Amino acid sequence: MPKSAETYLNYMREHGKEFLTVRHTIHQNPEMGFEEHQTSALVAERLAAWGYDVHRGLGGTGVVGQLKRGNGARKIGLRADMDALPIEEKTGLAYRSNRPGIMHACGHDGHTAMLLGAAKYLAEQGDFSGTLNLIFQPAEEGLGGAVRMMEDGLFEKFPCDSIYAMHNAPGRPQGELLFRTGSAMASSDYATVTLHGVGGHGAMPHHAKDPIVAAASIVMALQTIVARNVDPLEMAIITVGAIHAGQANNVIPQTATLEISMRALQRETRVLLEQRLKAVVAAQAESYGVRGEIDFRPGYAVLVNTPDETEFARNVARALVGDAHVVAQAPAVPASEDFAFMLEKRPGCYLNIGNGRGEEHGACMVHNPGYDFNDGNLPIGAAYWAMLTETYLVDGQ
């Protein structure tokens, strides 16, 4: 017989103090990407104590805990990220970061604690037949830890029929579960454009080739890519975040540099942005008599949730928290997430859990010195992972 939502939630509430302590311990001891040695050790020790087959070192500091029951052929993967950010914490909390300049400003401490809560329940009371792979990933914040784990053979060593991950969402009601079929998070790519001109005296610009004027024109021209090349019904963003040129008001510099980021919600749009960026820079630079050099750096892919897996995950949420607390098709998010690379290899779903809104605790946006994960989500998130796993691996299907 299927278990009731209260079965999962009551277990997590009864063991809530344990996982609150885990979350606060990780929060107090944040570690940057590929440096999560203390966090991965904590995760590995807990999993081993509960009877998981524990594997360390994938992607450097990644941990995979595997639990097999019965003879079921199905295999599921659940992923949590572990890394922190280079931000000085300003929360004033009793369990605030004890490492200057580093804090868990994105909630990865909470994501890890939620998955550990589910791990304990599934080891002690899990009723399923199949294989559970718990993936604790390093270096999500811009360093591509997901790719490193896959390069180290993640899905070859731990095959998964489908994979799932969860992130907190400040600004949404605490505990609300949000889903989106299809493109859910944007790609992110980066470019450094260096314009090589001819320096000279500001009083005699005709003897120079001014890279600053070319740079100013390029900044404006880049916005026409979004306005005139991208389908108005599709999302695209081009941001020039930095311009570096010159040191004096009467000197035309030799070079100017632009730092650019690009985001898209469709894979085809992502390709278009790269193509048009290169064409616009080349044409604009030539028109001003300077030379444009582009260092293009691909970032994270578009995160695409597959339909069947997303509907399955959505239905589990409805069973756990009820329709009123589930957003079936939430708006897409223009931020990026390297779980996208895992979803390029396996079908699955990336969902969000509301972290609070208005004046609630947890309403502060991520990547902010005042951010904190909402501990009220620990039992809900852990219960969700437990229920998802048992539902997926029911009867050894």
C-alpha positions in Angstrom: 0.0 0.0 0.0 1.3 3.5 -0.8 2.4 5.4 2.3 0.7 8.6 3.3 2.3 12.0 3.1 2.2 12.2 6.9 4.4 9.1 7.2 7.2 10.9 5.5 6.7 14.3 7.0 6.3 12.9 10.6 9.6 11.0 10.3 11.4 14.1 9.1 9.9 16.2 11.9 10.9 13.6 14.5 14.5 13.6 13.2 14.4 17.3 12.5 17.0 18.4 15.1 19.6 16.1 13.7 19.4 17.6 10.2 19.0 21.1 11.5 22.4 20.5 13.2 23.8 19.1 10.0 22.6 22.2 8.0 24.0 24.6 10.5 27.3 22.8 10.7 27.8 22.9 6.9 26.7 26.6 7.0 29.3 27.5 9.6 32.0 25.7 7.6 31.5 26.8 3.9 33.9 25.6 1.3 34.5 26.8 -2.3 34.1 24.7 -5.4 36.4 21.6 -5.5 37.5 22.4 -1.9 34.5 20.8 -0.2 36.7 18.3 1.8 35.0 18.8 5.2 31.5 18.8 3.7 32.1 15.7 1.6 33.6 13.9 4.6 30.6 14.7 6.7 28.3 13.4 3.9 30.4 10.2 3.4 30.5 9.4 7.1 26.7 9.8 7.5 26.0 7.7 4.4 28.4 4.9 5.4 26.9 4.8 8.9 23.4 4.3 7.4 24.6 1.4 5.2 25.2 3.0 1.8 27.9 1.9 -0.5 29.9 5.1 -0.5 32.2 6.3 -3.3 34.4 9.5 -2.9 36.5 11.4 -5.3 34.3 11.8 -8.4 34.8 15.3 -9.7 37.5 15.8 -7.0 35.4 16.2 -3.9 32.1 14.6 -5.1 30.4 11.8 -3.2 28.0 9.1 -4.4 26.0 6.9 -2.0 24.3 3.9 -3.5 21.6 1.8 -1.9 20.2 -1.3 -3.5 17.1 -3.2 -2.4 15.4 -6.3 -3.9 15.9 -7.2 -7.5 14.2 -4.3 -9.2 15.9 -3.1 -12.4 15.1 0.6 -12.1 17.8 3.1 -11.1 17.2 6.7 -9.9 19.6 9.5 -9.2 19.1 12.4 -6.8 21.6 15.3 -6.8 22.5 17.9 -4.2 25.2 20.6 -4.6 27.7 21.3 -1.8 29.8 24.4 -2.6 29.7 27.9 -1.2 30.3 31.4 -2.6 33.1 34.1 -2.1 30.8 36.4 -0.2 31.3 37.9 3.3 28.2 36.9 5.4 26.2 39.7 7.0 23.4 37.7 8.6 24.5 38.0 12.2 23.1 34.4 12.8 24.5 32.3 15.7 25.6 29.7 13.1 27.0 32.2 10.6 30.1 31.4 8.6 33.3 31.1 10.5 35.4 31.5 7.3 36.0 35.1 6.3 34.9 35.9 2.8 33.0 32.6 2.2 29.4 31.8 2.9 26.6 29.5 1.8 24.7 32.3 0.0 22.8 30.0 -2.3 21.4 27.3 0.0 23.6 24.4 -0.9 23.9 23.6 2.7 20.2 23.2 2.9 20.1 21.1 -0.3 22.7 18.8 1.1 20.9 18.5 4.5 17.5 17.7 2.8 19.1 14.9 0.7 20.8 13.5 3.8 17.4 13.5 5.6 15.9 11.4 2.8 19.0 9.2 2.8 18.5 8.3 6.5 14.8 7.5 6.1 15.4 5.4 3.0 18.1 3.4 4.7 16.0 2.8 7.9 12.5 2.5 6.5 12.8 2.5 2.7 10.3 0.2 1.0 11.5 -0.2 -2.6 13.1 -2.5 -5.1 15.8 -1.1 -7.3 18.9 1.2 -7.0 19.1 4.6 -5.4 22.1 6.8 -6.3 22.6 9.9 -4.1 24.8 12.3 -5.9 26.5 15.0 -3.8 28.1 17.4 -6.3 31.0 19.8 -5.9 31.5 23.1 -7.6 28.1 24.0 -9.0 28.8 27.8 -8.8 30.4 28.4 -12.2 33.1 25.7 -12.1 31.1 22.9 -13.7 31.3 20.2 -11.0 28.6 18.2 -12.8 30.8 17.9 -15.9 33.8 16.8 -13.8 31.7 14.1 -12.1 30.5 12.8 -15.5 34.0 12.9 -16.9 35.0 10.7 -14.0 32.4 8.2 -15.1 29.4 9.1 -12.9 26.7 7.5 -15.1 28.9 4.6 -16.2 29.7 3.7 -12.6 26.3 4.6 -11.3 23.7 4.1 -14.1 20.5 6.2 -13.7 17.3 5.8 -15.6 16.4 9.3 -14.6 17.8 12.1 -12.4 16.3 14.8 -10.1 17.6 17.9 -8.3 16.0 20.6 -6.1 16.9 24.3 -5.4 15.4 26.8 -3.0 13.5 29.8 -4.4 13.4 33.0 -2.4 10.4 35.1 -3.1 8.0 32.1 -3.2 6.0 30.9 -0.3 8.0 28.7 2.0 7.5 25.0 1.2 5.8 25.6 -2.2 7.1 23.2 -4.9 7.5 24.6 -8.4 7.9 22.7 -11.6 8.4 23.5 -15.3 8.4 21.2 -18.3 10.9 22.0 -21.0 13.4 24.8 -20.9 13.5 25.9 -17.2 16.8 27.7 -16.8 19.0 29.7 -19.2 22.3 29.0 -20.7 25.2 31.2 -19.8 28.1 32.1 -22.1 30.9 34.7 -21.7 33.1 36.8 -24.0 36.0 39.2 -23.6 36.2 41.6 -26.5 39.5 43.4 -26.9 39.6 46.3 -29.4 43.0 47.2 -30.7 43.3 50.7 -32.0 46.0 53.4 -32.3 46.6 55.6 -29.3 47.2 59.3 -29.5 46.6 62.8 -28.1 43.1 63.7 -27.3 43.5 67.0 -29.1 44.4 65.3 -32.3 42.0 62.3 -32.7 42.5 62.2 -36.5 45.9 60.8 -35.9 44.5 58.0 -33.8 42.1 55.1 -34.1 39.9 55.3 -31.0 38.9 52.0 -29.4 36.7 53.7 -26.9 34.3 55.1 -29.5 34.2 51.7 -31.2 33.5 50.1 -27.8 30.6 52.5 -27.2 29.1 51.7 -30.5 29.5 47.9 -29.9 27.7 48.2 -26.6 24.7 49.7 -28.3 24.8 47.5 -31.4 24.8 44.3 -29.2 21.3 45.2 -27.9 20.0 45.1 -31.5 20.7 41.3 -31.5 18.0 40.8 -28.9 15.7 43.4 -30.3 16.0 42.5 -34.0 17.5 39.0 -34.4 15.8 37.0 -31.6 12.2 35.9 -31.8 10.2 38.3 -29.6 8.6 35.3 -27.9 11.9 33.9 -26.8 14.1 35.1 -23.9 17.6 36.4 -24.6 20.0 38.6 -22.6 23.2 40.3 -23.6 24.9 42.2 -20.8 28.1 44.2 -21.0 29.2 44.1 -17.4 32.6 45.9 -17.6 34.5 48.3 -19.9 38.2 48.9 -19.3 40.0 51.6 -21.3 42.4 54.4 -20.8 43.7 56.3 -17.8 43.7 60.0 -18.7 41.2 62.4 -20.1 43.4 63.7 -22.8 44.9 60.4 -24.1 43.2 58.1 -26.6 44.2 54.6 -25.4 45.6 51.8 -27.5 43.1 49.2 -26.4 39.6 48.9 -24.9 38.1 45.7 -23.3 34.5 44.7 -22.9 33.3 41.9 -20.6 30.1 40.3 -21.9 27.6 37.7 -20.7 24.9 36.1 -22.8 21.8 34.0 -21.7 19.1 32.2 -23.6 16.3 29.8 -22.9 16.5 27.9 -26.2 19.5 26.0 -27.5 18.9 27.5 -31.0 18.9 31.1 -29.5 22.1 30.4 -27.7 23.8 29.5 -31.0 22.4 32.6 -32.6 23.7 34.9 -29.9 27.2 33.6 -30.3 27.1 34.0 -34.1 25.6 37.5 -34.0 28.0 38.6 -31.3 31.0 37.7 -33.4 29.5 39.3 -36.5 28.5 42.5 -34.8 31.9 43.0 -33.1 33.8 42.3 -36.3 31.7 44.7 -38.4 31.6 47.5 -35.8 35.3 47.3 -35.2 36.1 47.5 -38.9 33.8 50.5 -39.3 35.9 52.4 -36.8 39.2 51.3 -38.1 40.2 49.1 -35.1 40.6 45.4 -34.8 38.3 43.3 -32.6 39.6 40.2 -30.8 37.0 37.9 -29.2 37.7 35.4 -26.4 34.4 33.4 -26.4 33.9 31.0 -23.4 31.0 28.6 -23.4 29.4 28.4 -19.9 26.4 26.3 -18.8 23.8 24.8 -21.1 20.1 25.4 -21.2 18.4 23.3 -18.5 15.6 21.3 -20.1 13.2 19.2 -18.0 11.9 16.2 -19.8 8.0 15.8 -19.9 7.4 12.4 -18.4 9.9 12.8 -15.6 8.6 16.3 -14.8 5.0 15.1 -14.7 6.0 12.2 -12.4 7.8 14.6 -10.1 4.9 17.0 -10.1 2.4 14.2 -9.2 4.6 13.2 -6.2 4.5 16.8 -5.0 0.8 16.9 -5.2 0.5 13.7 -3.2 2.9 15.2 -0.5 1.8 18.8 -0.1 -1.5 19.1 -2.1 -2.4 20.9 -5.2 -2.6 24.3 -3.4 1.2 24.2 -2.7 2.3 23.0 -6.2 3.0 25.3 -9.1 2.6 23.0 -12.2 4.3 25.3 -14.8 6.3 28.0 -13.1 8.0 30.8 -15.1 11.5 30.0 -16.5 14.5 31.4 -14.6 17.2 33.3 -16.5 19.9 32.1 -14.1 22.0 29.1 -15.0 22.7 25.7 -13.3 25.1 23.0 -14.2 22.6 20.2 -13.5 21.7 21.1 -17.1 24.7 19.0 -18.3 23.4 16.0 -16.4 20.0 16.5 -18.0 21.7 16.4 -21.4 22.8 12.8 -20.6 19.8 11.5 -18.7 16.0 12.4 -18.6 14.9 14.1 -15.4 13.6 17.1 -13.6 15.0 20.1 -11.7 12.4 21.6 -9.3 12.3 24.5 -6.8 11.1 24.8 -3.3 9.9 28.2 -2.0 12.2 29.7 0.5 9.9 32.5 1.8 8.5 35.8 0.6 7.8 39.3 1.9 9.1 39.7 5.4 9.4 35.9 6.0 12.8 34.4 6.9 14.4 33.1 3.8 12.9 35.8 1.5 16.3 37.4 0.9 17.6 36.6 -2.6 20.4 34.2 -3.2 24.0 35.4 -3.7 23.3 38.1 -1.1 25.3 38.6 2.1 22.1 38.5 4.1 20.7 35.3 2.6 19.9 32.2 4.6 18.3 28.9 3.7 14.8 28.5 5.3 15.1 25.6 7.8 11.3 25.1 7.5 12.1 23.4 4.2 14.3 20.6 5.7 11.4 18.2 6.5 9.5 19.0 3.4 12.4 18.6 1.0 13.6 15.5 2.7 10.1 14.0 2.7 9.7 14.8 -1.0 12.9 13.0 -1.9 11.9 10.0 0.1 8.5 9.8 -1.4 9.8 10.3 -4.9 12.3 7.5 -4.5 9.8 5.0 -3.1 7.2 5.9 -5.7 9.7 5.5 -8.5 11.1 2.2 -7.3 7.8 0.7 -6.2 7.4 -3.0 -6.7 10.7 -3.3 -8.5 9.4 -1.9 -11.8 
